[in-house]
Amino acid sequence: MAYSFLTHLECSYCGETYDHRETHRTCTSPECGKVLFARYDLEAAAAALTKEALRGRPANMWRYREIMPVLSAENVITLGEGFTPILPAGRLAAFIGVPDLLIKDEGLNPTGSFKARGLSAAVSKAKELGKTRLTMPSAGNAAGAMSAYAAVAGMEANVFMPKDAPIANQQECIAYGARLELVDGFITDAGKLSAAAAEERDLFDVSTLREPYRAEGKKTMGLEIAEQLDWSVPDAIIYPTGGGTGIVGIWKALDELEQMGWMGSARPKMISVQAEGCAPIVHAFEAGDEFATPIEAPHTLAAGMRVPSAIGDYLILRAIRDSGGTAITVTDAEILESTSEMARFEGIFPAPEGGATLAGLKKLVERGDIGRDERVLLINTGSALKYMDVLGPLFEQ
Ligand SMILES: *Cc1c(COP(=O)(O)O)cnc(C)c1O
């Protein structure tokens, strides 16, 4: 029986197909350049893996290996990422008056954020494709995750990071043995330097959605949500959006599960939360645009959402629109308040990005976009412990 039922890569925009046994990053069709998706023989995958067999598998994201991109078990680089709990948030639910409130706590992943999922998948696939030297621009958690997986895989890691990234993210890269270069600029500037280094030194650039496999790791959040809720979906999923790999991945997962016959056509409203100082997706959603306009000088304390332009903007906007969802901004003050509330009411000290989902929920209920009777899932994408330097105001008594 095949380990994975990966069949090919397909451009998510123009439909051009590519051989998955070769290295491809984005679509190379003239004037396209968009995001490539991994495609599988889902019928065969569904025949090979039953829901019963799944129950006996290890509690990490590789339990879904039939619809993951790694072809051979020996190439899987894992630190036990995934299968994080979905916790009922009863006290917070009572506090804000939305009784059926759930939090998926991604802060429990290796390296303290859900970036572990994407990088476990991408580093594993890079190994399978024979790569040994990686590079990445990152505003924070992705770099830490890449460095950790590169360490256990015995690969070289190069990180280009804006110098205002949280201290913990800078330090963890060094601790994991990566080469860290601090950049005087934004994530887009770091991206240019990383791309240049990739060219000059033959490094494999694992920037988000600029290679097809990080999204496959993040897709497992969607698979888990369905499995953990007994093959149902909540009414709404609120997601703190930066590059958008997570929201795009969750949406892809639900689609694949339906094609496998494991779920019906019911979908959650996919809701994007962004910071007021960096909200390209919210602006594009409100304007009815297919693509987002880059933000000139992005600012928010939530580093993971400080992404001024995303190559997958059209995919994020598609997921939001096709699901009947919406997009909303929150201020840094609102993020801090909600970060503190999640800690005090639920014992979950979230990354500010996770706090932003709660801040968004409160506004969405007020705005009437979410009904009080709806089942709402917040994704806390990381742990606050990596943001101590930027969460200062929370520690004044
Ligand atoms: C990267 C990151 C985000 C944004 O995730 P995308 O999938 O790129 O939109 C949100 N929260 C945290 C903690 C992050 O590290």
The ligand as an SDF file (V2000), in Angstrom:
LIG
                    3D

 15 15  0  0  0  0  0  0  0  0999 V2000
    2.7080   33.0690   11.1560 C   0  0  0  0  0  0  0  0  0  0  0  0
    1.7360   33.2950   12.2380 C   0  0  0  0  0  0  0  0  0  0  0  0
    0.4140   33.6910   11.9680 C   0  0  0  0  0  0  0  0  0  0  0  0
   -0.0800   33.9280   10.5660 C   0  0  0  0  0  0  0  0  0  0  0  0
   -0.2410   32.7160    9.9090 O   0  0  0  0  0  0  0  0  0  0  0  0
   -0.4650   32.5850    8.3430 P   0  0  0  0  0  0  0  0  0  0  0  0
   -0.8720   31.1630    8.1640 O   0  0  0  0  0  0  0  0  0  0  0  0
    0.7950   32.9260    7.6740 O   0  0  0  0  0  0  0  0  0  0  0  0
   -1.5690   33.5180    7.9650 O   0  0  0  0  0  0  0  0  0  0  0  0
   -0.4450   33.8070   13.0270 C   0  0  0  0  0  0  0  0  0  0  0  0
   -0.0470   33.5790   14.3080 N   0  0  0  0  0  0  0  0  0  0  0  0
    1.2140   33.2130   14.6130 C   0  0  0  0  0  0  0  0  0  0  0  0
    1.5770   32.9960   16.0420 C   0  0  0  0  0  0  0  0  0  0  0  0
    2.1500   33.0580   13.5870 C   0  0  0  0  0  0  0  0  0  0  0  0
    3.3960   32.6880   13.9010 O   0  0  0  0  0  0  0  0  0  0  0  0
  1  2  1  0
  2  3  1  0
  2 14  2  0
  3  4  1  0
  3 10  2  0
  4  5  1  0
  5  6  1  0
  6  7  2  0
  6  8  1  0
  6  9  1  0
 10 11  1  0
 11 12  2  0
 12 13  1  0
 12 14  1  0
 14 15  1  0
M  END
$$$$
